[in-house]
Amino acid sequence: MLHRVRLQRLIPDTALALLLSAGLALSPSIGAAQTSGNVTAFMQAIAETAYDDREMAAFYRDNGYEGIWTGTDEASVNRRNALMAAIARAPQHALPAAHYDLTQLTDMLGNIETQRDLGRAEVELSRLFLTYARDVQTGILAPGEVVSDIKREVPLRDGGELLARMASEDPTFVLRSLPPKSQEYARLMRAKIELEQKMARGGWGPKVPASTLQPGQSGEAVIALRNRLIAMGYMDRSASSVYDSALQKAVQSFQIAMALEPDGVAGGRTMQEINTDIEQRLPSIVVAMERERWLNFEEGRGARHIWVNLTDFKARIIDNDKITFETRSVIGSNVSDQRTPEFSDTMEYMEINPYWNVPNSIAVNEYLPAMLASGGGAAGHLQLVDGRGNVVPRGAINWGAYSPRSFPLNLRQPPGNGNALGLVKFMFPNRYNIYLHDTPAKSLFSREVRTFSHGCIRLNDPFDFAYAILAKQEADPEGYFQRILRSGANTQVQLEQEIPVHLVYRTAYTSATGQLTFRDDVYGRDRVIFDALVREGVRIGEPNS
């Protein structure tokens, strides 16, 4: 079970004893009720029913076991109405209606005969609120349980604090404050609703009955291409049946949005993307919304932060929600132990003229077999380093005494133009040994799909990236960087203002104008996440969604 909010009911015999030991006075908000000493039946039912949820139990204990939902006062009625209205809108957020069983709750509320019944209903309303609040605020799934390479820690909120807000603030305001406040989340939700409405009206129309079309052609296939791009919003209405300049421009706009070669020719890959229907696009949007909820940090993402979308093969510096620098990237190969993980951390320093400390897995699998077989003759560009950081001469090693796994020394490549990390790396120390860095393998950046590393992220323009970062602390960032670079000395440059780094994976995202962009699911993660969301009850095209 992937959902984080469990609905078990534990009613231990100790609940009443704990309540009695609190010595609470009868709450006047409960009214005339069955009592046992100073404890009403309403209070006892709350204590018993909420006992299994530590945060909820603490909230009711702290507020004297008073109800916030089940009263007849205006505040209680407003809370119930606001909650029901939010639940009705849950499908707009791509949340599963099945998580919010209103039928059972309605039956419970309609058959209240005792104060105990009322107390149990009070707790069930709180459970409903917390389930919805956590779903819409921080997501339905526990990401690491769905995809092990997602190392993200979801920013869960305290349930007691959420209930306290509902008790003390305007309930409509509280409920509206729960979803992510990012502009991206709002744009994704708007796009989801619009596409579902369009899907109900027939989608983007018939697919283009051709494998490729070029400027100058005419006929039914060109008309179908024109109509589909009009429906997608890439061109204004037109009656032309010719692949003219307007249609070519529309094709180019589509290609740019999809990260395809913008040649204006509807070739094989472009036509494949154009003929992808709404039903195939919506899952990417739904997953992107869930991923946004996983990033719903109370402190935000950082006024300045680094955003690396793995599927887009881009690294960006974001300042106050605007892209101020962008460069191409290479990410981990699509094999089990080399895929780049997803997580957030903080960049602390850059290292100019870096050493490359060869990871043990690479040393054992790629370098040491050849070095041992050749008596130390292979991989001459690597140094042998002991545990104290001393370089050990190759002639001092008895190469026949070791296997790759028992070899006692580390491998290291010294700074230089041929260094695997290039001439600079950017460090946000983490347990996964992932960082951003330069590379001598520049030709890989011209590829459309750039999955070639062992997991770290290579940058096409690392020097310019460094200048943009240093601009916040150096009057002449380029001159400062180049002086250190020319020295050839391995140098750490601490960042005066550390920068949050977010390694994300989005197959659907929007531009500032709301233009939808889609990318391939290069690691297959979004397919797995969407399947998990469907198992939780998420549906696309639901009524009122």
Phi, psi and omega in degrees: 000123188268341184286140189274344183262106182276149183242029175293154179243113177244121181237079185287154179296338184283348185299313181295320180298318179297320181294316180298323182292342180289341177063038186280143175281156178297127180282126181295340181287344181278334180082192178295125185212161173294136184230156171227097188069232178269003185255123178279162175297325177299312181295318180298318180296320177298313182299317181292315187283330181269359190299325185283349179250104187303315184290319178293318179300320179294321179299311183291325176298318183289333182262013176076024179059033175274147178280149174242351184246325197263005178284169176263000179288163185298321182297317179295317179298318179297322179296314180298315182296318180296320179295315180297323179293320178294318179299321180297331180269002184305319180300335176298331179269011184059040176257151184277121178303333182295341179287346188236085187280087181285335181297310180297319181293319178298318177299319180297314181292331181278354183232036179279120180240339183228168175295329176295318177301317181295320179295318178295320178296322177303311181293322180295325175293322176294320178297317179300314179299312182294323177298311179297315184300315182289323178299309187281338184270315186228011171103160182276325189255156167269105194304318182294338177282339181269312180228116187295336180280358173269107185262016187287137174264112184289133185278071180298144176262158178286126182297323178296321179293323177297316178294322178297323177296317179297328181285334189245344184245172176296121187296324179296318178297316181300313182294324178288339181277351187285313183297162177305143181267002182294145176298328180297318180297316180297319180291321178296318180295319178297318179295319178301311182297316181295319180291323177295320177295318178295321178299321179294337179263012177111002176074215182268011178088186183299148175289158181283121184277059179202151178273335177202144177222148182229157177306141180098339179284163178214172178121186186297322181294323178294319177298318179296320177297314179301311183296323181290320178290328173296313180298328179280348179091017181265352176204157178284167179300143181208149177256004184289139175255012182250143174286079186266188183296325179296318179291322178297319178296321179296318178298319178297318178299319178296316181297320178298317180297329183261008180061038176256163177299117187277065182267357178077005179257128179277073180279192188304307182292318179298316180295324177299316180290320179297324182275005174283125186277166180303318182302331179274340180272325186301321178304324179296323179291317180299316179294320179299323177295318177298319179295324176298322179293327177294339181256018184277065181287140177299324181275359181082184183270352183108131179303321170244127176209166178252128186239114180246105176270110186300319184289339182268348182054045179223146170241132185230146167260128181247126175239116179050050175071010178242139177286118180253347175204144181212139176214155176290155180223160170243135182243183184297147177297154183275062172230160195303323185256012182233356180293137179291127179284167177251128176190173175237143179206194184231125178286126184252327183200165169244153181239116180265139187057060187282153162281153168250107175277108188295122177303147184303320182296322179287319179300312184292319187270334189243322187256313188297322178304315180290323181294319180290320181294331182261008181066031178093006183279335183278164176052050182293348180280355183256143174268155173257127189231133178275182185295342179265002180089009179276138177281129182255126178299144181296329180293345181271002185258134171273090189295335181281354185269355189231156167254169178305325184277339181260001183298128191273355185247158176268158177253140182214139175256126182287166180300152178156171183297333181270002181300138182300335179266004183072219187248000178201145172226156186239119194252126167233082192312129184210162185289349183264357180057044179251137177205172175261144181200166172287173176202146174281348183272070186289335185296336183293339182287347178275351180285151178285317176254121189241072178244087187225352186270177175273007178137326178287168187250118179268143183248139180287326183235064186294326180294312179297324176300316179295319180299317181297322178289316183288343182301338179282347184225356180231135178293326179233077187299322181293314179298318179300311181298313185294325178299315179293318181300314182295335180293335182076357183276138174294117189224130173266133176245109180287142176273126179293328176238105181296149189240124174299139178239129179239113173266111187238173184217099184235116174270352173221131174204172186237159171272176179298336179271358179094002180294123180285140178230139180237146177229160179290149177275076194298327179258358181075014184289319184293327177298317180295318181294316180297319177300320178293321177296320178297319177297330177282350177113003179290137178227143173265146179075021178291152173303142179067011180271000000 
